[in-house]
C-alpha cells in the first residue's frame, strides 16, 4: 500500500505548473517541519527514496537518558541520538500536520516559481490586454499565472495614449519584475528605449542589436549586426504606430 505522504507527492508532481524537483523539496520541508514540531527537535533528515526520517535528539533536552539508552545503550548526558523511523511508523498527528504544511508550502512554491519565470522574461516582449486605465498607470492582463501587469504613465508613448483603452491588445517590453507579498508584479513599458530592439529579437535569434537613441513615437536609431528584412521592419513600424526605424552602420 502506498503511504499517504507519497500519494500526496505523486499528485503534486502531476501539476503542470510545478517542477518535480520543487515538489520534492517542498515535501521534504513539510515532513521535516512536522516531525520537528512533534518531537520538539530542531533538526531532522528526510529520505524520500527510502521513506525514512531521522530526527536529532539531545540528551536530556528533548530525550531522557533512559529513552536514549533504548537507541544507544552507552548513551550519556549531552549525547546526540539519531533514531531512524520509516514513514509507516510516524504518528497520525505528524501525517495530518504534514498535509497542511504541504498544501501551504506548495502554494509558496508556486508563487516562487511564477516569480522566477517572469524574472527570466525581463527585457523581453510579452502580449497583453489593457485592463483599467488610470491617470498615473494602467493594468494589463497577461493571461498567465494570475500575475499583475502594470504600465506606469512614465512608460506610455504620448502619441499612443488615445488608443490606451480597456480591452486593447498590445505588445509590451518587460521593464522589471517585483514581488509584493504573494503577488508577482510585472512592470511594463512601450516607451522604453530598448523596446524596438526587443521586438526585433523576438523574430530574429542570435542577432546583436542596440538602440542608439529613440524619440518615442517618432524615430529610433538602431545598430544591428546584420540586415533586417523589409517585411520585419514594416511589422515593427506598424507595432510602434508608425515610428520610423533608422539603421546605423
LINQUIZI-V234698 format. One record per residue. N is the residue number from 0. RES is the residue in one letter. SS is DSSP state (hx for helix, st for strand, lp for the rest). OMEGA is omega in degrees with one decimal (NA if undefined). NEAR is the number of other ideal C-beta (glycine too) atoms within 12 Angstrom. Layout:
BEGIN
n = {N	N}
res = {RES	RES}
ss = {SS	SS}
omega = {OMEGA	OMEGA}
near = {NEAR	NEAR}
END
This chain:
BEGIN
n = {0	1	2	3	4	5	6	7	8	9	10	11	12	13	14	15	16	17	18	19	20	21	22	23	24	25	26	27	28	29	30	31	32	33	34	35	36	37	38	39	40	41	42	43	44	45	46	47	48	49	50	51	52	53	54	55	56	57	58	59	60	61	62	63	64	65	66	67	68	69	70	71	72	73	74	75	76	77	78	79	80	81	82	83	84	85	86	87	88	89	90	91	92	93	94	95	96	97	98	99	100	101	102	103	104	105	106	107	108	109	110	111	112	113	114	115	116	117	118	119	120	121	122	123	124	125	126	127	128	129	130	131	132	133	134	135	136	137	138	139	140	141	142	143	144	145	146	147	148	149	150	151	152	153	154	155	156	157	158	159	160	161	162	163	164	165	166	167	168	169	170	171	172	173	174	175	176	177	178	179	180	181	182	183	184	185	186	187	188	189	190	191	192	193	194	195	196	197	198	199	200	201	202	203	204	205	206	207	208	209	210	211	212	213	214	215	216	217	218	219	220	221	222	223	224	225	226	227	228	229	230	231	232	233	234	235	236	237	238	239	240	241	242	243	244	245	246	247	248}
res = {X	X	X	X	X	X	X	X	X	X	X	X	X	X	X	X	X	X	X	X	X	X	X	X	X	X	X	X	X	X	X	X	X	X	X	X	X	X	X	X	X	X	X	X	X	X	X	X	X	X	X	X	X	X	X	X	X	X	X	X	X	X	X	X	X	X	X	X	X	X	X	X	X	X	X	X	X	X	X	X	X	X	X	X	X	X	X	X	X	X	X	X	X	X	X	X	X	X	X	X	X	X	X	X	X	X	X	X	X	X	X	X	X	X	X	X	X	X	X	X	X	X	X	X	X	X	X	X	X	X	X	X	X	X	X	X	X	X	X	X	X	X	X	X	X	X	X	X	X	X	X	X	X	X	X	X	X	X	X	X	X	X	X	X	X	X	X	X	X	X	X	X	X	X	X	X	X	X	X	X	X	X	X	X	X	X	X	X	X	X	X	X	X	X	X	X	X	X	X	X	X	X	X	X	X	X	X	X	X	X	X	X	X	X	X	X	X	X	X	X	X	X	X	X	X	X	X	X	X	X	X	X	X	X	X	X	X	X	X	X	X	X	X	X	X	X	X	X	X}
ss = {lp	lp	lp	hx	hx	hx	hx	hx	hx	hx	hx	hx	hx	lp	lp	lp	lp	lp	lp	hx	hx	hx	hx	hx	hx	hx	hx	hx	hx	hx	hx	hx	hx	hx	hx	hx	hx	hx	hx	lp	lp	lp	lp	st	st	st	st	lp	lp	lp	lp	st	st	st	st	lp	st	st	st	lp	lp	lp	st	lp	hx	hx	hx	hx	hx	hx	hx	lp	lp	lp	lp	lp	lp	lp	lp	st	st	lp	lp	lp	st	st	hx	hx	hx	lp	lp	hx	hx	hx	hx	hx	hx	hx	hx	hx	hx	hx	hx	hx	hx	hx	hx	hx	hx	hx	hx	hx	hx	hx	hx	hx	hx	hx	hx	lp	lp	lp	lp	lp	st	st	st	st	st	st	st	st	st	lp	lp	lp	st	st	st	st	st	lp	lp	lp	lp	lp	lp	st	st	st	st	st	hx	hx	hx	lp	lp	hx	hx	hx	hx	hx	hx	lp	lp	lp	lp	lp	st	st	st	st	st	st	st	st	st	st	st	st	lp	lp	st	st	st	st	st	st	st	lp	lp	lp	lp	lp	hx	hx	hx	hx	hx	hx	hx	lp	lp	lp	lp	lp	lp	lp	st	st	st	st	st	st	st	lp	lp	lp	st	st	st	st	st	st	lp	lp	lp	lp	lp	hx	hx	hx	hx	hx	hx	hx	hx	hx	hx	lp	lp	lp	lp	st	st	st	st	st	lp}
omega = {-178.4	-178.4	-179.1	179.7	179.4	176.5	177.4	-178.9	-178.9	179.9	-179.6	-178.6	-179.4	178.4	-172.0	-176.2	-179.0	176.6	179.6	-179.7	178.8	179.5	179.2	178.3	179.7	178.0	177.9	179.2	-177.4	178.9	179.5	-177.8	-178.7	-180.0	180.0	179.6	-177.0	-176.9	-178.2	176.8	-176.5	-176.6	177.5	175.3	179.8	176.9	-177.8	-178.7	-179.1	178.2	-180.0	172.5	-179.1	178.8	179.3	179.2	175.5	179.1	7.7	-174.2	-180.0	172.2	178.1	-179.3	-180.0	178.0	-179.4	-178.4	176.4	-179.8	-178.3	-173.7	-178.2	-178.8	178.5	177.3	-177.5	173.7	170.1	-177.5	-175.7	179.4	179.5	178.5	173.8	177.2	-178.6	-177.9	-175.6	-179.3	179.8	179.2	177.5	-179.2	-179.4	178.7	-179.2	178.4	-179.7	179.1	-177.2	178.7	179.3	-175.8	175.6	178.5	177.1	178.4	179.9	179.1	179.5	-177.6	175.1	179.9	-179.9	-179.5	-179.5	176.1	179.4	-179.3	176.5	179.1	173.7	-177.9	177.2	174.5	178.8	178.4	-179.4	177.7	179.6	179.5	179.0	-178.9	-173.5	-177.6	171.0	173.8	-178.1	177.0	-178.6	175.2	-179.9	169.0	-178.6	-179.7	-179.6	174.2	-177.7	171.0	179.7	-174.1	180.0	-179.1	176.6	173.0	-170.4	-175.5	179.8	-172.0	179.4	-178.4	177.9	-178.2	177.5	179.8	-179.1	177.8	-179.1	170.6	-176.2	174.0	178.7	-175.1	177.7	-179.5	-179.0	177.6	177.1	-173.4	-178.5	-173.5	173.9	179.7	-178.8	-179.4	-170.8	178.9	165.7	-179.8	-179.0	176.6	-173.6	-177.7	-179.5	179.7	179.3	177.3	-179.7	-178.7	178.7	-177.2	-177.5	-178.4	176.4	-177.1	173.3	-174.3	-177.3	175.4	-179.7	-179.1	178.7	169.5	-171.7	176.1	-177.3	-175.0	-178.5	178.6	-172.9	173.4	-175.4	-179.3	177.9	-178.2	177.2	-177.9	179.8	180.0	-180.0	178.0	179.7	-179.1	179.4	178.8	179.1	178.3	-179.5	176.0	173.0	179.2	-176.2	177.8	178.9	-178.7	-175.8	-179.9	NA}
near = {7	13	24	23	36	26	19	31	34	18	19	31	24	13	20	12	21	29	21	19	16	27	30	28	26	37	41	30	25	38	41	32	29	34	38	27	23	25	30	16	27	17	21	33	21	34	19	28	12	16	25	25	39	27	34	26	33	25	26	19	19	24	28	18	22	15	19	26	18	15	24	19	12	11	24	15	16	14	24	24	33	23	26	22	26	17	32	19	18	28	18	16	15	32	27	20	25	39	26	19	30	34	20	20	30	32	22	23	33	28	27	24	29	31	28	19	26	33	22	15	30	24	27	28	30	37	24	31	25	31	25	21	25	16	11	14	24	36	26	40	28	34	15	20	28	20	34	31	39	36	43	25	20	19	31	32	33	19	18	31	22	13	21	34	16	16	16	25	20	34	35	42	40	38	32	23	30	19	22	15	11	19	19	31	30	39	34	45	39	43	32	33	24	28	42	48	35	36	37	37	27	26	23	23	10	11	22	14	32	22	32	21	19	29	21	29	24	22	21	38	23	38	22	29	17	17	15	27	16	12	12	26	26	17	20	35	25	16	30	36	26	19	31	21	35	22	27	15	11}
END
